[in-house]
Amino acid sequence: MADFQEQLKQYRLQKRRKKTLENLKDKFHRFWMFGTGSSNETKIDLQQPSSNNQELFLEKSHDDSLSSSADELVEESNIVPETHDHTDGNVLKYTLWTVYLLFWITLYVIAIELKFGLVYLMFSALFGIYFNTRTGPKKQNEISAYSVFNKNFESIDGTLKAEQFEREIRYGSGSVK
């Protein structure tokens, strides 16, 4: 029984360390993404405890008398993490953007003094275009705004297609659903 309690204590300590590390990584990621990065927080339903965790734990312990401790472990793993107040993140985000803007303006003034203001402005525009477009691969089953990139050439809602335009011209706008 004492060995089981020690294993349970070590397991909980390991889970706590892992959660702390994940929270630290998430905060670091959100800091460098100016508060706009996605959060890794997941919410688990407390009404339906995960039976897989309990079954795995019971198989490991091989002791039916310890099922109450296993229930405690499952309940602990199903705790919903506290939600972060995003007002602090917004203040940080706007503060960082203000600092970056002031830094950019300072470098622009220096570039103007060195007679490279236009070059600096053009490189800044290219830099802005590159970093404001997605450079990574698209998510699976994500629909593109351009129908030629979608399965079966499906278009998104609100797209004016040639067939729709032709029907409107021939039969009036009431013919289009």
C-alpha positions in Angstrom: 0.0 0.0 0.0 2.8 2.4 0.9 4.6 1.6 -2.4 1.4 2.4 -4.3 1.1 5.7 -2.4 4.7 6.6 -3.3 4.0 5.8 -7.0 0.9 7.9 -6.9 2.8 10.8 -5.3 5.5 10.6 -8.0 3.0 10.4 -10.7 1.2 13.5 -9.5 4.5 15.3 -9.1 5.4 14.4 -12.7 2.0 15.5 -14.0 2.3 18.8 -12.1 5.8 19.4 -13.5 4.6 18.6 -17.0 1.7 21.0 -16.6 3.9 23.7 -15.3 6.3 23.2 -18.2 3.5 23.3 -20.7 2.1 26.5 -19.1 5.6 28.1 -19.3 5.9 27.1 -23.0 2.5 28.5 -23.7 3.2 31.8 -22.0 6.5 32.1 -23.8 4.8 31.3 -27.1 2.1 33.9 -26.5 4.7 36.5 -25.5 6.6 36.1 -28.7 3.4 36.0 -30.8 2.4 39.3 -29.1 -0.5 37.6 -27.4 -2.1 36.5 -30.6 -0.8 32.9 -30.6 -3.2 30.1 -29.9 -3.4 28.8 -26.4 -2.7 25.2 -25.7 -5.4 25.1 -23.0 -7.8 22.2 -23.3 -11.0 21.8 -21.3 -12.1 18.3 -20.3 -15.6 17.5 -19.4 -16.0 16.8 -15.7 -19.3 15.0 -16.1 -17.8 12.2 -18.1 -14.6 11.0 -16.6 -12.2 9.2 -19.0 -12.6 5.5 -18.5 -9.4 4.8 -20.5 -7.2 6.4 -17.9 -8.9 4.5 -15.1 -8.6 1.1 -17.0 -4.9 1.7 -17.8 -4.2 2.6 -14.2 -6.1 -0.5 -12.8 -4.2 -2.8 -15.2 -1.0 -1.4 -13.9 -1.8 -1.8 -10.2 -3.4 -5.3 -10.4 -5.2 -4.6 -7.2 -9.0 -4.1 -7.0 -8.8 -2.7 -3.5 -7.1 0.4 -4.7 -9.8 1.5 -7.1 -10.8 4.5 -5.0 -7.2 5.8 -5.4 -7.6 5.2 -9.1 -10.8 7.2 -9.1 -9.0 10.1 -7.4 -6.3 9.9 -10.0 -8.8 10.1 -12.9 -10.6 13.0 -11.2 -7.3 14.8 -10.8 -6.5 14.3 -14.5 -9.9 15.7 -15.5 -9.5 19.0 -13.8 -10.2 22.0 -16.0 -7.2 24.3 -16.1 -7.9 27.8 -14.9 -8.6 30.3 -17.7 -6.2 33.1 -18.2 -7.4 36.7 -18.1 -6.7 38.0 -21.5 -6.8 41.6 -20.5 -3.2 41.3 -19.3 -2.3 39.7 -22.6 -3.9 42.5 -24.5 -2.0 45.2 -22.5 1.2 43.3 -23.2 0.4 42.9 -26.8 -0.4 46.6 -27.3 2.7 47.6 -25.3 4.9 45.4 -27.5 3.4 46.8 -30.6 3.9 50.4 -29.4 7.6 49.6 -28.6 8.1 48.0 -32.0 6.4 51.0 -33.7 8.7 53.4 -31.9 11.7 51.3 -32.8 10.7 51.2 -36.4 10.1 55.0 -36.5 13.5 55.5 -34.9 15.2 53.4 -37.5 13.3 55.1 -40.3 14.5 58.5 -39.1 18.0 57.2 -39.0 17.6 55.8 -42.6 16.3 59.2 -43.8 19.3 60.9 -42.3 21.5 58.4 -44.2 19.5 59.0 -47.4 18.2 55.5 -47.4 14.6 56.3 -46.3 12.9 54.9 -49.4 15.0 51.7 -49.3 14.1 51.2 -45.6 10.5 51.8 -46.4 10.4 49.3 -49.2 12.2 46.6 -47.2 9.8 47.3 -44.3 6.8 46.8 -46.7 8.3 43.5 -48.0 8.9 42.4 -44.5 5.4 43.2 -43.5 3.9 41.4 -46.4 5.9 38.3 -45.8 5.1 38.1 -42.1 1.4 38.9 -42.5 0.8 36.0 -44.9 0.7 32.4 -43.9 4.0 30.7 -44.8 3.1 27.3 -43.3 1.0 24.5 -44.8 -2.8 24.8 -44.6 -4.8 22.7 -42.2 -6.3 19.5 -43.4 -9.8 20.0 -44.8 -9.4 23.8 -44.7 -11.3 25.5 -47.5 -9.4 28.0 -49.6 -11.0 31.2 -50.9 -9.9 30.1 -54.3 -12.1 27.3 -55.5 -9.4 25.8 -57.8 -7.5 24.7 -54.6 -10.5 22.9 -53.0 -11.8 19.4 -53.5 -14.3 19.2 -56.3 -13.6 22.9 -56.9 -16.1 23.9 -54.1 -16.4 27.6 -53.6 -17.0 29.3 -50.3 -20.3 31.0 -49.4 -20.7 34.4 -50.9 -18.6 33.8 -54.0 -20.1 35.2 -57.2 -19.7 32.4 -59.8 -20.2 32.8 -63.5 -23.1 30.4 -63.5 -24.9 32.4 -60.8 -24.2 35.7 -62.6 -25.6 34.2 -65.8 -28.8 33.0 -64.1 -29.3 36.4 -62.5 -28.9 38.1 -65.9 -31.3 35.8 -67.7 -34.0 35.1 -65.0 -33.5 37.9 -62.5 -32.1 37.9 -59.0 -35.0 35.9 -57.6 -33.8 32.8 -59.5 -30.7 32.4 -57.3 -31.0 30.6 -54.0 
